[in-house]
Amino acid sequence: MVIRFWGVRGSLPAPQLPSQIKHKVSAILERLTPADIESPESRERFLAGLPSWLFGTIGGNTPCVSVQIGPREHIVFDAGSGIRELGIAMAKEKPKPDQYRIFFSHFHWDHLQGLPFFNPSYDPAVKLDFYSPMPNLENALQGQMTSPYFPIHMEAMGAKKFFHHLDRSVSFGDVSISFKKMNHPGDSYSYLVSDGSRRFIYATDTELSAADFIKNDENTAFFDKADLVVIDSQYTLGEAIEKYNWGHSAFSLAVDFAANWGIKHLIMFHHDPAYDDRKLFNILQSARWYTERMGIKGIQITLAMEGMEISL
C-alpha cells in the first residue's frame, strides 16, 4: 500500500508568496559561512543541516491523497487542487493508470475544486469511479462545472464516469474501504482502507469530540490500532476553543486521539492556509513535545507535505 500526498492545505490554496521565498533565502544566507561552500561535500552538509522549514516547503494545494493498489489502479481521497498534480505525475507513468476510484469526504470547495483540472478525466481510455455516502454526489460534482462557475461542463470529460452512493463498505480485490460520519458542518466522512494486514485511515475535516474516544463496537472496529491516520490537525488548542464548531481539530487533540486508539503513525493534515512553513514545523515540534510531556509512547508524528510518500 503506497500512500502519496498531492495536496495538504485546508480551506483554499495557499501558494508561497514572493516575500516568503525571499525570507527563506535571506535566512539561509545568514547561516552560510565560507567553509560551507569549500567543496561539494561541505555544501551538502550545509543543506542537510538546515531547518526543515527552510529547506523545502509544505505545499499550497488543497486536499488530495492517493493510495496505489495496483500497477494501473489508484484510490484517491478528495479532489482538491492537489489532484491536478496527481494527474500530471500519472502522465509520466509507464504504463499509465487507467482506473481511478475517487472518494469524497464531503463537498466543500477545497475538496473538489481540482477535479476540472485533473487531466486523466479527459482521456476516453480512463475509467473514473466516484464514491460518497452523500446522496447528491453527481449533482455536487456537475454543479461546480456549470455557468457562471466554470466554462466547461462535466460532460466534456471524455473518461468513462460512474457515480456510486455508498451505503456499505466496498472491496477491490484484497482492499476493503469503509466509512464513518465525523463531526463537521454539513457532515464529513472518514475512510478506513484495509488490505487484511494493514489499516490506513483518512480523516480530514473533523472536529474531534468525546464521542470519537468512546470505546464502543463501532469506534473500535474503525479506529483501533490502525497503522496510519491522516487527520485534521488544523488548529492550536487556543484556536480550537476560539473556533468551536468550525469543524476542525487541535493538534494536541489529534495526538490524544491517536494515543486513545493505539494508532502507530499520526500524520497532521489540512493545514491552515494562513500558516507559513515555519509555523507548521513549530506546530509539529509542539505536538512532539506534547507527547513527551503527557508520557505518550509509541506514536510517530509527521507533518503532511506535498510529494510525501509512505509505504505500509
PEPEFEN-V310311 format. One record per pair of residues at least 12 apart in sequence whose C-alpha atoms are under 10 Angstrom apart, sorted by the first residue. I is the first residue (numbers start at 0). J is the second residue. D is the distance in whole Angstrom. If there is no record, write none. Layout:
[[I	J	D] [I	J	D]]
This chain:
[[0	66	6] [0	67	6] [0	68	6] [0	69	9] [0	174	9] [0	192	10] [0	193	9] [0	194	8] [0	197	8] [0	198	10] [0	199	9] [0	309	8] [0	310	6] [0	311	5] [1	65	8] [1	66	5] [1	67	5] [1	68	7] [1	69	10] [1	73	10] [1	308	7] [1	309	6] [1	310	4] [1	311	6] [2	64	7] [2	65	6] [2	66	5] [2	67	7] [2	68	10] [2	73	10] [2	74	9] [2	75	10] [2	199	9] [2	307	8] [2	308	6] [2	309	5] [2	310	6] [2	311	8] [3	63	9] [3	64	6] [3	65	5] [3	66	7] [3	67	8] [3	75	9] [3	85	9] [3	303	10] [3	304	9] [3	305	8] [3	306	7] [3	307	6] [3	308	5] [3	309	7] [3	310	9] [4	62	8] [4	63	6] [4	64	5] [4	65	7] [4	66	9] [4	76	10] [4	81	8] [4	82	10] [4	84	10] [4	85	9] [4	268	10] [4	303	7] [4	304	7] [4	305	5] [4	306	6] [4	307	5] [4	308	7] [4	309	9] [5	58	9] [5	59	10] [5	60	7] [5	61	8] [5	62	7] [5	63	5] [5	64	6] [5	65	8] [5	78	10] [5	79	9] [5	80	8] [5	81	5] [5	82	6] [5	83	8] [5	84	6] [5	85	6] [5	86	10] [5	88	10] [5	303	10] [5	304	8] [5	305	5] [5	306	6] [5	307	8] [5	308	10] [6	57	9] [6	58	7] [6	59	7] [6	60	4] [6	61	5] [6	62	4] [6	63	5] [6	64	7] [6	77	9] [6	78	9] [6	79	7] [6	80	7] [6	81	4] [6	82	7] [6	83	9] [6	84	8] [6	85	9] [6	110	10] [6	268	9] [6	269	9] [6	270	10] [6	303	9] [6	304	8] [6	305	6] [6	306	8] [6	307	10] [7	57	8] [7	58	7] [7	59	7] [7	60	6] [7	61	6] [7	62	5] [7	63	7] [7	64	8] [7	79	9] [7	80	10] [7	81	8] [7	203	10] [7	231	10] [7	267	9] [7	268	6] [7	269	5] [7	270	6] [7	271	9] [7	272	10] [7	302	9] [7	303	6] [7	304	6] [7	305	6] [7	306	10] [8	57	9] [8	58	8] [8	59	6] [8	60	6] [8	61	5] [8	62	6] [8	63	9] [8	79	9] [8	80	9] [8	81	9] [8	109	9] [8	231	10] [8	233	9] [8	268	7] [8	269	5] [8	270	5] [8	271	6] [8	272	6] [8	273	10] [8	274	10] [8	303	9] [8	304	9] [8	305	9] [9	59	9] [9	60	8] [9	61	6] [9	62	7] [9	79	9] [9	109	7] [9	110	9] [9	203	9] [9	204	8] [9	231	9] [9	233	8] [9	247	10] [9	268	8] [9	269	4] [9	270	5] [9	271	6] [9	272	6] [9	273	10] [10	60	10] [10	61	7] [10	62	9] [10	79	10] [10	107	8] [10	108	8] [10	109	5] [10	110	9] [10	204	10] [10	269	8] [10	270	9] [10	271	7] [10	272	7] [10	273	10] [11	59	9] [11	60	8] [11	61	6] [11	62	9] [11	79	9] [11	80	9] [11	108	8] [11	109	6] [11	110	9] [11	112	9] [11	271	9] [11	272	7] [11	273	10] [12	58	9] [12	59	5] [12	60	5] [12	61	6] [12	62	9] [12	79	9] [12	80	7] [12	81	9] [12	109	8] [12	112	10] [12	271	10] [12	272	7] [13	58	8] [13	59	4] [13	60	7] [13	61	8] [13	270	10] [13	271	9] [13	272	5] [13	273	8] [13	274	9] [13	275	9] [14	57	10] [14	58	7] [14	59	5] [14	60	7] [14	272	9] [14	275	10] [15	56	9] [15	57	10] [15	58	8] [15	59	7] [15	275	8] [15	276	9] [16	275	10] [19	275	8] [19	276	9] [20	53	9] [20	56	10] [22	53	9] [23	52	8] [23	53	6] [23	54	8] [23	55	10] [23	276	10] [23	277	10] [24	53	8] [24	54	10] [26	49	10] [26	53	8] [27	45	10] [27	46	9] [27	49	8] [27	50	9] [27	53	7] [27	54	9] [30	45	9] [30	49	9] [31	45	8] [31	46	10] [32	45	9] [50	277	9] [50	280	9] [51	276	9] [51	277	8] [51	280	7] [52	275	9] [52	276	5] [52	277	5] [52	278	8] [52	279	8] [52	280	6] [52	281	9] [53	276	8] [53	277	8] [53	280	10] [54	276	10] [55	276	9] [55	304	10] [56	275	9] [56	276	6] [56	277	9] [56	304	7] [56	305	8] [56	306	10] [57	270	9] [57	275	8] [57	276	6] [57	277	10] [57	279	8] [57	280	9] [57	302	8] [57	303	7] [57	304	5] [57	305	6] [57	306	9] [57	307	10] [58	81	9] [58	270	10] [58	275	10] [58	276	9] [58	303	9] [58	304	6] [58	305	5] [58	306	9] [59	80	9] [59	81	9] [59	270	9] [59	271	10] [59	272	8] [59	275	10] [59	304	9] [59	305	8] [60	79	7] [60	80	5] [60	81	5] [60	82	9] [60	83	9] [60	84	9] [60	109	9] [60	113	9] [60	269	10] [60	272	9] [60	304	10] [60	305	8] [61	77	9] [61	78	8] [61	79	5] [61	80	5] [61	81	6] [61	82	9] [61	108	9] [61	109	6] [61	110	7] [61	111	9] [61	112	9] [61	113	8] [61	269	8] [61	270	9] [61	272	9] [61	305	10] [62	76	8] [62	77	6] [62	78	7] [62	79	5] [62	80	7] [62	81	6] [62	82	8] [62	104	10] [62	109	7] [62	110	6] [62	111	9] [62	112	10] [62	113	9] [62	203	8] [62	268	9] [62	269	7] [62	270	10] [62	305	10] [63	75	7] [63	76	6] [63	77	5] [63	78	5] [63	79	6] [63	80	7] [63	81	5] [63	82	6] [63	83	9] [63	84	9] [63	85	8] [63	101	10] [63	103	10] [63	109	10] [63	110	8] [63	111	9] [63	113	9] [63	305	9] [64	76	5] [64	77	7] [64	78	9] [64	79	9] [64	81	8] [64	82	8] [64	85	9] [64	101	10] [64	201	9] [64	229	9] [64	305	9] [64	307	10] [64	308	10] [65	77	9] [65	82	9] [65	85	8] [65	99	9] [65	100	10] [65	101	9] [65	102	10] [65	308	10] [66	100	10] [66	192	9] [66	199	10] [66	308	10] [66	309	10] [66	310	9] [67	96	10] [67	99	10] [67	310	10] [68	171	9] [68	172	9] [68	173	9] [68	174	8] [68	194	9] [69	96	9] [69	98	10] [69	172	10] [70	92	10] [70	93	9] [70	94	8] [70	95	9] [70	96	7] [70	97	10] [70	98	10] [71	89	10] [71	92	9] [71	93	9] [71	94	7] [71	95	6] [71	96	4] [71	97	6] [71	98	6] [71	99	9] [72	95	9] [72	96	6] [72	97	7] [72	98	5] [72	99	6] [72	100	8] [72	126	10] [73	96	7] [73	97	9] [73	98	6] [73	99	5] [73	100	6] [73	101	8] [74	98	9] [74	99	6] [74	100	5] [74	101	6] [74	102	8] [74	128	9] [74	171	10] [74	176	10] [74	192	10] [75	99	7] [75	100	6] [75	101	5] [75	102	6] [75	103	9] [75	129	9] [76	100	8] [76	101	6] [76	102	5] [76	103	6] [76	104	7] [76	110	9] [76	130	10] [76	189	10] [76	190	9] [76	201	8] [76	202	10] [76	203	10] [77	101	7] [77	102	6] [77	103	5] [77	104	6] [77	105	8] [77	106	9] [77	109	9] [77	110	5] [77	111	6] [77	112	9] [77	113	9] [77	114	9] [77	129	10] [77	130	10] [77	203	10] [78	101	8] [78	102	8] [78	103	7] [78	104	10] [78	106	10] [78	108	9] [78	109	8] [78	110	5] [78	111	4] [78	112	7] [78	113	5] [78	114	6] [78	115	9] [78	116	10] [78	117	9] [79	103	10] [79	107	9] [79	108	8] [79	109	5] [79	110	4] [79	111	5] [79	112	5] [79	113	5] [79	114	7] [79	116	10] [79	117	10] [80	108	10] [80	109	7] [80	110	8] [80	111	8] [80	112	6] [80	113	4] [80	114	7] [80	115	9] [80	116	8] [80	117	9] [81	109	10] [81	110	9] [81	111	10] [81	112	9] [81	113	7] [81	114	9] [81	116	10] [81	117	9] [81	305	8] [82	110	10] [82	111	9] [82	112	9] [82	113	6] [82	114	7] [82	115	9] [82	116	8] [82	117	6] [82	118	9] [83	112	10] [83	113	6] [83	114	7] [83	115	9] [83	116	6] [83	117	5] [83	118	7] [83	119	9] [84	113	9] [84	116	9] [84	117	8] [84	118	9] [84	305	9] [84	306	9] [85	117	8] [85	118	9] [85	119	9] [85	306	10] [86	114	10] [86	116	8] [86	117	5] [86	118	6] [86	119	6] [86	120	9] [87	116	10] [87	117	8] [87	118	7] [87	119	9] [89	118	9] [89	119	8] [90	118	8] [90	119	8] [95	119	10] [95	125	9] [96	119	9] [96	124	10] [96	125	8] [96	126	9] [97	119	8] [97	120	10] [97	122	9] [97	123	10] [97	124	7] [97	125	4] [97	126	6] [97	127	8] [97	158	9] [98	119	9] [98	124	9] [98	125	6] [98	126	5] [98	127	6] [98	128	8] [98	158	10] [98	159	10] [99	119	9] [99	120	9] [99	125	8] [99	126	6] [99	127	5] [99	128	6] [99	129	8] [99	160	10] [100	126	8] [100	127	6] [100	128	5] [100	129	6] [100	130	7] [100	161	10] [100	171	10] [101	127	7] [101	128	6] [101	129	5] [101	130	6] [101	131	9] [101	162	10] [102	128	8] [102	129	6] [102	130	5] [102	131	6] [102	132	9] [102	163	10] [102	165	10] [102	176	10] [102	188	10] [102	189	10] [102	190	9] [103	129	8] [103	130	6] [103	131	6] [103	132	8] [103	133	9] [103	136	9] [103	187	9] [103	188	8] [103	189	9] [103	190	9] [104	130	9] [104	131	7] [104	132	9] [104	133	9] [104	178	9] [104	179	10] [104	180	9] [104	181	9] [104	186	9] [104	187	5] [104	188	5] [104	189	6] [104	190	8] [104	201	9] [104	202	8] [104	203	7] [104	204	8] [104	205	10] [105	131	8] [105	132	9] [105	133	8] [105	136	9] [105	139	10] [105	183	9] [105	184	10] [105	185	8] [105	186	7] [105	187	5] [105	188	7] [105	189	9] [105	203	10] [105	204	9] [106	131	9] [106	133	9] [106	135	9] [106	136	8] [106	139	7] [106	140	8] [106	185	9] [106	186	9] [106	187	8] [107	139	10] [107	184	10] [107	185	9] [107	187	9] [107	204	10] [108	139	10] [108	143	9] [110	203	10] [110	204	10] [111	139	9] [111	140	7] [111	143	9] [112	140	9] [112	143	8] [112	144	9] [114	140	8] [114	143	10] [114	144	9] [114	153	10] [115	140	9] [115	141	10] [115	143	9] [115	144	7] [115	149	9] [115	151	8] [115	152	9] [115	153	8] [115	155	10] [115	156	8] [117	156	10] [118	156	9] [118	158	10] [119	156	9] [119	157	9] [119	158	7] [120	153	9] [120	155	9] [120	156	6] [120	157	6] [120	158	5] [120	159	8] [120	160	8] [121	153	10] [121	154	10] [121	155	7] [121	156	4] [121	157	4] [121	158	5] [121	159	9] [122	156	7] [122	157	5] [122	158	5] [122	159	8] [123	156	8] [123	157	5] [123	158	4] [123	159	6] [123	160	10] [124	157	8] [124	158	6] [124	159	8] [125	157	8] [125	158	5] [125	159	6] [125	160	9] [126	157	9] [126	158	6] [126	159	5] [126	160	6] [126	161	8] [127	158	7] [127	159	6] [127	160	5] [127	161	6] [127	162	9] [128	158	10] [128	159	8] [128	160	6] [128	161	5] [128	162	6] [128	163	7] [129	160	8] [129	161	6] [129	162	5] [129	163	6] [129	164	9] [129	165	10] [130	161	9] [130	162	6] [130	163	5] [130	164	6] [130	165	6] [130	169	10] [131	162	8] [131	163	7] [131	164	5] [131	165	6] [131	166	9] [131	178	9] [131	187	10] [131	188	8] [132	163	8] [132	164	5] [132	165	4] [132	166	6] [132	167	9] [132	178	8] [132	179	9] [132	180	9] [132	187	9] [132	188	8] [133	163	10] [133	164	7] [133	165	8] [133	166	9] [133	186	9] [133	187	9] [133	188	9] [134	163	9] [134	164	6] [134	165	8] [134	166	10] [135	162	10] [135	164	8] [136	162	7] [136	163	8] [136	164	7] [137	161	9] [137	162	6] [137	163	9] [137	164	9] [140	153	8] [141	153	6] [141	154	9] [165	177	9] [165	178	9] [166	178	9] [168	190	10] [168	191	9] [168	192	10] [169	192	10] [170	192	9] [170	193	9] [170	194	9] [171	194	10] [172	194	9] [173	193	8] [173	194	5] [173	195	7] [174	192	7] [174	193	6] [174	194	4] [174	195	7] [174	197	10] [174	198	10] [175	191	8] [175	192	6] [175	193	5] [175	194	6] [175	195	8] [175	198	10] [176	190	7] [176	191	5] [176	192	5] [176	193	7] [176	194	9] [176	198	10] [176	199	10] [176	200	10] [177	189	8] [177	190	6] [177	191	5] [177	192	7] [177	193	9] [177	200	10] [177	221	8] [178	190	4] [178	191	6] [178	192	9] [178	200	9] [178	201	9] [178	202	10] [178	221	8] [179	191	8] [179	202	9] [179	217	9] [179	218	9] [179	221	8] [179	222	10] [180	202	10] [180	205	9] [181	202	8] [181	203	9] [181	204	8] [181	205	6] [181	206	8] [181	207	8] [181	208	9] [181	210	10] [181	211	8] [181	246	9] [182	204	8] [182	205	5] [182	206	5] [182	207	7] [182	208	8] [182	210	10] [182	211	9] [182	244	9] [182	245	10] [182	246	6] [182	247	9] [182	248	10] [183	203	10] [183	204	6] [183	205	5] [183	206	6] [183	207	9] [183	244	8] [183	245	7] [183	246	4] [183	247	7] [184	204	9] [184	205	9] [184	206	9] [184	244	8] [184	245	7] [184	246	6] [184	247	10] [185	246	9] [186	204	9] [186	205	9] [186	246	9] [187	202	9] [187	203	8] [187	204	7] [187	205	7] [187	206	10] [187	246	9] [188	201	9] [188	202	7] [188	203	8] [188	204	8] [188	205	8] [189	201	6] [189	202	4] [189	203	7] [189	204	9] [189	205	8] [189	221	10] [189	229	10] [189	230	9] [190	202	7] [190	203	9] [190	221	9] [190	228	10] [191	220	10] [191	221	7] [191	222	8] [191	225	9] [191	227	10] [191	228	9] [192	221	10] [192	225	10] [193	225	9] [193	226	10] [196	226	9] [196	311	10] [197	224	10] [197	225	7] [197	226	6] [197	227	9] [197	311	7] [198	221	9] [198	222	9] [198	223	9] [198	224	8] [198	225	5] [198	226	5] [198	227	7] [198	228	9] [198	262	10] [198	311	9] [199	221	10] [199	222	9] [199	224	10] [199	225	6] [199	226	6] [199	227	5] [199	228	6] [199	229	8] [199	262	10] [199	264	10] [199	311	9] [200	221	8] [200	222	8] [200	225	7] [200	226	8] [200	227	6] [200	228	5] [200	229	6] [200	230	8] [200	262	10] [200	265	10] [201	227	9] [201	228	6] [201	229	5] [201	230	6] [201	231	9] [201	266	10] [201	268	10] [202	228	7] [202	229	6] [202	230	5] [202	231	6] [202	232	10] [202	268	9] [202	269	10] [203	228	10] [203	229	7] [203	230	5] [203	231	5] [203	232	8] [203	233	10] [203	246	10] [203	247	8] [203	248	9] [203	267	10] [203	268	7] [203	269	7] [204	230	8] [204	231	6] [204	232	9] [204	233	9] [204	245	9] [204	246	6] [204	247	6] [204	248	8] [204	268	9] [204	269	7] [205	230	8] [205	231	6] [205	232	9] [205	233	10] [205	244	10] [205	245	9] [205	246	5] [205	247	5] [205	248	6] [205	269	10] [206	231	8] [206	232	9] [206	233	10] [206	239	9] [206	243	8] [206	244	7] [206	245	8] [206	246	5] [206	247	4] [206	248	5] [206	249	8] [206	252	9] [206	253	10] [207	230	10] [207	231	9] [207	232	10] [207	246	8] [207	247	7] [207	248	6] [207	249	8] [207	252	7] [207	253	8] [207	256	8] [208	248	9] [208	252	9] [208	256	10] [209	256	10] [211	256	8] [211	259	10] [211	260	10] [212	255	9] [212	256	7] [212	257	10] [212	258	10] [212	259	7] [212	260	8] [213	259	9] [213	260	10] [214	259	9] [214	260	9] [218	260	9] [219	260	8] [221	260	10] [222	256	9] [222	257	9] [222	259	9] [222	260	6] [222	261	9] [222	262	8] [223	257	9] [223	259	9] [223	260	5] [223	261	6] [223	262	7] [224	257	9] [224	258	9] [224	259	9] [224	260	6] [224	261	5] [224	262	5] [224	263	7] [224	264	10] [225	257	9] [225	260	8] [225	261	7] [225	262	5] [225	263	7] [225	264	8] [225	265	10] [226	261	9] [226	262	6] [226	263	5] [226	264	6] [226	265	9] [226	311	8] [227	257	9] [227	262	6] [227	263	6] [227	264	5] [227	265	6] [227	266	8] [227	298	10] [227	299	9] [227	300	10] [227	309	10] [227	311	8] [228	253	10] [228	257	8] [228	262	7] [228	263	8] [228	264	6] [228	265	5] [228	266	6] [228	267	9] [228	268	10] [228	300	10] [229	253	10] [229	264	9] [229	265	6] [229	266	5] [229	267	6] [229	268	6] [229	269	9] [229	301	9] [229	302	10] [229	303	8] [230	247	10] [230	248	9] [230	250	9] [230	253	7] [230	254	10] [230	256	10] [230	257	10] [230	265	7] [230	266	6] [230	267	6] [230	268	5] [230	269	8] [230	303	10] [231	246	9] [231	247	6] [231	248	6] [231	249	8] [231	250	8] [231	252	10] [231	253	8] [231	266	9] [231	267	6] [231	268	5] [231	269	5] [231	270	8] [232	247	7] [232	248	5] [232	249	5] [232	250	4] [232	251	8] [232	252	8] [232	253	6] [232	254	9] [232	265	10] [232	266	9] [232	267	5] [232	268	6] [232	269	7] [232	270	7] [232	271	9] [232	282	10] [232	283	10] [232	286	10] [232	302	10] [233	246	10] [233	247	6] [233	248	6] [233	249	6] [233	250	7] [233	253	10] [233	267	8] [233	268	7] [233	269	6] [233	270	5] [233	271	6] [233	272	9] [233	274	10] [233	279	10] [233	282	10] [234	247	7] [234	248	6] [234	249	4] [234	250	6] [234	251	9] [234	252	10] [234	269	10] [234	270	8] [234	271	7] [234	282	9] [235	248	8] [235	249	5] [235	250	6] [235	251	7] [235	252	9] [235	282	8] [235	285	9] [235	286	10] [236	248	8] [236	249	5] [236	250	7] [236	251	7] [236	252	8] [237	249	8] [239	252	10] [247	269	9] [248	269	10] [249	267	10] [249	286	10] [250	267	7] [250	268	9] [250	282	8] [250	283	8] [250	285	9] [250	286	6] [250	289	10] [251	282	10] [251	285	9] [251	286	6] [251	287	9] [251	289	7] [251	290	8] [252	286	10] [253	265	8] [253	266	9] [253	267	8] [253	286	9] [254	266	10] [254	267	9] [254	286	7] [254	287	9] [254	289	8] [254	290	7] [254	295	9] [254	298	8] [254	299	10] [254	300	8] [255	289	10] [255	290	9] [255	293	9] [255	295	9] [257	295	10] [257	297	10] [257	298	8] [257	299	10] [257	300	10] [258	290	9] [258	295	7] [258	296	8] [258	297	8] [258	298	7] [259	295	10] [261	296	10] [261	297	8] [261	298	8] [262	297	8] [262	298	7] [262	299	9] [263	296	10] [263	297	6] [263	298	5] [263	299	6] [263	300	9] [264	297	9] [264	298	6] [264	299	5] [264	300	6] [264	301	8] [265	298	7] [265	299	6] [265	300	5] [265	301	6] [265	302	9] [265	303	10] [266	283	10] [266	299	8] [266	300	6] [266	301	5] [266	302	6] [266	303	6] [266	304	10] [267	279	10] [267	282	10] [267	283	8] [267	286	9] [267	300	7] [267	301	6] [267	302	5] [267	303	6] [267	304	9] [268	301	9] [268	302	7] [268	303	5] [268	304	9] [269	303	8] [270	302	9] [270	303	8] [270	304	10] [279	302	8] [279	303	10] [280	301	10] [280	302	8] [282	302	9] [283	300	8] [283	301	7] [283	302	6] [284	300	9] [284	301	10] [284	302	10] [286	300	8] [286	301	10] [287	299	9] [287	300	7] [287	301	9]]
